[in-house]
């Protein structure tokens, strides 16, 4: 099953979406520097689209693949990882 990431970052195929970014307002876990501990993805394209829109009004959505272990987050369709997600392709 593909995974998707929605946000403000503009990245290319093969790039990594990494932990350590500015935390979001949805209950993100952050470190002592105030940076996100996890990278996030979702199984639902619609969810990634809503994350992209919430961040910037439009944003970008990518199909991604994990580079390490993922664990469930929130409602079961979302996953998080201490490892980056590699961009497979841009959806929009």
LINPE-V255474 format. One record per residue. N is the residue number from 1. RES is the residue in one small letter. SS is DSSP state (H for helix, E for strand, L for the rest). PSI is psi in radians with two decimals (* if undefined). Layout:
N_RES_SS_PSI ; N_RES_SS_PSI
This chain:
1_x_L_2.28 ; 2_x_L_2.71 ; 3_x_E_2.64 ; 4_x_E_2.64 ; 5_x_E_2.28 ; 6_x_E_2.35 ; 7_x_E_-2.87 ; 8_x_L_-0.32 ; 9_x_L_2.42 ; 10_x_L_1.87 ; 11_x_L_2.96 ; 12_x_L_2.90 ; 13_x_L_2.30 ; 14_x_L_-0.33 ; 15_x_L_2.83 ; 16_x_E_2.38 ; 17_x_E_1.96 ; 18_x_L_2.74 ; 19_x_L_2.94 ; 20_x_L_0.17 ; 21_x_L_3.04 ; 22_x_E_2.26 ; 23_x_L_2.63 ; 24_x_L_3.04 ; 25_x_L_0.25 ; 26_x_L_0.47 ; 27_x_L_0.51 ; 28_x_L_2.62 ; 29_x_L_2.29 ; 30_x_E_2.83 ; 31_x_L_-3.04 ; 32_x_L_-0.33 ; 33_x_L_-0.02 ; 34_x_L_0.36 ; 35_x_E_2.60 ; 36_x_E_2.39 ; 37_x_L_-0.48 ; 38_x_L_2.73 ; 39_x_E_2.58 ; 40_x_E_2.62 ; 41_x_E_2.96 ; 42_x_E_2.70 ; 43_x_L_-0.25 ; 44_x_L_2.10 ; 45_x_H_-0.71 ; 46_x_H_-0.64 ; 47_x_H_-0.77 ; 48_x_H_-0.69 ; 49_x_H_-0.71 ; 50_x_H_-0.63 ; 51_x_H_-0.75 ; 52_x_H_-0.75 ; 53_x_H_-0.64 ; 54_x_H_-0.55 ; 55_x_H_-0.77 ; 56_x_H_-0.02 ; 57_x_L_-0.37 ; 58_x_L_-1.16 ; 59_x_L_-2.90 ; 60_x_E_2.62 ; 61_x_E_2.35 ; 62_x_E_2.55 ; 63_x_E_2.34 ; 64_x_E_2.84 ; 65_x_E_2.52 ; 66_x_E_2.62 ; 67_x_L_0.00 ; 68_x_L_-2.94 ; 69_x_L_2.47 ; 70_x_L_2.72 ; 71_x_E_2.65 ; 72_x_E_2.61 ; 73_x_E_2.46 ; 74_x_L_-2.14 ; 75_x_L_0.14 ; 76_x_L_-0.41 ; 77_x_L_-0.28 ; 78_x_E_2.57 ; 79_x_E_2.76 ; 80_x_E_2.79 ; 81_x_E_2.55 ; 82_x_L_-0.18 ; 83_x_L_2.75 ; 84_x_L_2.84 ; 85_x_E_2.33 ; 86_x_E_2.34 ; 87_x_E_2.16 ; 88_x_E_-0.82 ; 89_x_E_2.75 ; 90_x_E_2.28 ; 91_x_L_-0.89 ; 92_x_L_*
